[in-house]
Amino acid sequence: MHTKSPPVQPPFTGPRPKLRKNNAYSRAGYKESNSDAAPFRSTVACLDNSRDAAHVFRHAVAVASGLDIPVKPAHVLQGWAAEFSPSDPIGWQIKMREAQDYLSRIVKPENRSFVLQDQLLLNGVAGEEISRWTGENADNLIAMTTRCGLENGHSANDLALGRTAQMVLDRTDASLLLIPPDGKKEKEDIVYRRLIVPLDGSWRAESVLPFAMRIARKHGAELLLAHVIPKPEIVAAGLDDAEANDFVMKLNQFNEKNARAYLDRLQSRLTSGGIVVRSVLEKEGDVRERLLGLADSHAADLIVMSARGKGTIHNMSCGNVARHIAGHTKCPLLLIRQQKARPTDHSTLPRQRYGPRLLWESAH
């Protein structure tokens, strides 16, 4: 098979699904859309050379099966600098074949009809190349480990995001499936039993519910709606300010009453979809740490959340809560980002913007 290394990769050739209609919201809570259209073209499983690659791929398959979208395996060759083409064509073909065989060994055990047989091979620095490809190919869900094999054991915080995952999170607007490394060598299919969905009352937070419901329905999983009441901040005249203390107590009671009513409304609406739905309410404390604690104490298999909630900084693609959970979660995180981006029309862009990149897609 002859290989090609075009300066700009061709657009995705698969059929483009219809976009999901906007979900309906009201004061009573979320109402699921009747549309069955998938919002993603595919799940692109970015696989490195570590022993966790198969683990990442199985989670990509588990989520993709719930969303009814194909899985596309991807690998980044980092043997040459991104600015130069390989000087040895034979050596390049050998590297390409080795990468193809590596992906085939991971994909073959799955043998699923929704696993695409074509492979995505990139060349360069992993974080940069994944970010570049993602920016040029919108509407794909990117699945990857939170830390690649080279980054394991070299971080000051074992749960922090590695350089590659951090770069993709910061440089793209794509939705991400982030899977922490797992030393286990299980080969069984991934089956989710409990999904946790953090909610803050915003429409952005609720927008992930269709994704969570479809995955939960596919796996027969329980859906856990989680809300943390943040600690109110007021200016008190002193430590023994009775008026301030009384105000805080009444404010907490008000917030708790409305939060429970909010979760109850959502739970009653979602339960009608044939899914077991529960809700949990946490009082005060750091919202980020409380959500991580809930995922741990309730043995969640997957966190499904929006990248942004009630935050008022509109030019951020990822809020502080989502960013913290992405870097510290012990279970996989499906991070959904709202976007209106569409695939770039490469014919309208100057060629020099991309540089002499190396990319190859195969079907075999």
SULBELUR-V442473 format. One record per run of one state. SS is the DSSP state (2 for helix, 1 for strand, 0 for the rest). FROM is the first residue (numbers start at 1). TO is the last residue. If there is no record, write none. Layout:
ss->SS from->FROM to->TO
ss->SS from->FROM to->TO
//
This chain:
ss->0 from->1 to->23
ss->1 from->24 to->26
ss->0 from->27 to->28
ss->1 from->29 to->31
ss->0 from->32 to->41
ss->1 from->42 to->46
ss->0 from->47 to->52
ss->2 from->53 to->67
ss->0 from->68 to->69
ss->1 from->70 to->77
ss->0 from->78 to->88
ss->2 from->89 to->108
ss->0 from->109 to->114
ss->1 from->115 to->115
ss->0 from->116 to->117
ss->1 from->118 to->123
ss->0 from->124 to->125
ss->2 from->126 to->136
ss->0 from->137 to->139
ss->1 from->140 to->145
ss->0 from->146 to->148
ss->2 from->149 to->151
ss->0 from->152 to->162
ss->2 from->163 to->171
ss->0 from->172 to->175
ss->1 from->176 to->179
ss->0 from->180 to->193
ss->1 from->194 to->198
ss->0 from->199 to->202
ss->2 from->203 to->206
ss->0 from->207 to->208
ss->2 from->209 to->219
ss->0 from->220 to->221
ss->1 from->222 to->229
ss->0 from->230 to->241
ss->2 from->242 to->271
ss->0 from->272 to->276
ss->1 from->277 to->283
ss->0 from->284 to->286
ss->2 from->287 to->297
ss->0 from->298 to->301
ss->1 from->302 to->306
ss->0 from->307 to->319
ss->2 from->320 to->328
ss->0 from->329 to->331
ss->1 from->332 to->336
ss->0 from->337 to->345
ss->2 from->346 to->348
ss->0 from->349 to->350
ss->2 from->351 to->353
ss->0 from->354 to->358
ss->1 from->359 to->363
ss->0 from->364 to->364
//
